[in-house]
Amino acid sequence: LLATFFDRNTLANSCGTGIRSSTSDPSRKPLDSRVLNAVKLYCQNFAPSFKESEMNVIAADMCTNARRVRKRWLPKIKSMLPEGMEMYRTVMGSTTNSVPLDPEFQPNTAQVFEQRIYAERRSDSG
């Protein structure tokens, strides 16, 4: 059920509930407690004997498993990519400047688009 609400990357970058956390990695934050509590209540609705401690263990195990899967897949993904692929070098933290895929691309396009949508919403409501 937790996999319905959290994708594999979110799980891999998290420390579960934070209770059983043995990592010193400060970048790993606990999963959203509101979602965890909702799932726990849902489970308790169908199985009154379901304990919060079980939820903590399940969440932590799912995060650990997601990290293991990611660790296994990274070398496979690396071997499938072409040797000079810019995206791979960028993802892996290379400091070389990457060339944009489209030379006509305007970096502020998203901002202009958001402003246009905001203006449309204001005119629709007024």
Buried (B, 14 or more C-beta within 10 A) or exposed (E): EBEEBBEBEBBBBBBBBBBBBEEEEEEBEBBEEEBBEEBBEEBBEEEEEBEEEEBBBBBBEBBBEBBEEBEEEEEEEEEEEEEEEBEBBEEEEEEEEEEEEEEEEEEEEEEEEEEEEEEEEEEEEE
